[in-house]
Amino acid sequence: NVTAEVEGTGTVTADVLANVSSKITGRVEQVFVNEGDIVQKDQLLATLDTSSLKWGVETTRARLSSAVASAKVRQSEWKTEKALAASGAVSVEEARQYEERRAVATSAVRVAASEVGNAEYELSVAQIHSLSSGIVTKRWVVPGASVVPGQPMFTVADTRLIYVNASIDQSSSGKIRKGDAATVILRGREEHPLPGYVLRINPRADQATEEMVAEVAFELPMADFQLGQWANVMGDRLEPISAEMCPSCSL
């Protein structure tokens, strides 16, 4: 039997909550996942409309092809004028004009190549992939919605490390330490207490509520994870957990 010395209440969260967003402005064409779905890293979550993006790629490639052809002509003209200038058939000043035209044409090729690269990049990021494996806790968009860079489209919780932000009375300060064993009881699952451990102790206390926050980590199947679920935490000092159960405790 375990005698609880410290008790607290808090909500369940994940150490990593990744907001997946678009890098370009566009319209959502397809959405492949919903809230509660389990996803893998790099899994395709949604796509943006690519009609204008494909047109942009074709247009910039045509400009690049034209710029390359023009640069070849200017290069040939410059070589001819350079040879004529060396033989005295034309003035050095006239040869320099052709050299300037060649330089301008070469610069136009570089600009066109940069435009092609940018257009191809925008087309590639029209596919929205998950940043990590986990569970979709929020779907912010629907097909047809417009998005801008940085606007959240999905929130994915990486459940490899989950914990309860437990609020504990300050009178328990000094009675708990990082790595101490604890028990987590999820609201509605009181008959199934879960073993856990103190992951971190917030060094700041709330003066108004006279409480401190301890993060108590525990394991839970991904399908049972609910972000924000209330939980009760009971700590005990009978037997601190081993380093294998708490790798971060030695940091």
Disulfide bonds with the S-S distance in Angstrom:
Cys246-Cys249 1.61
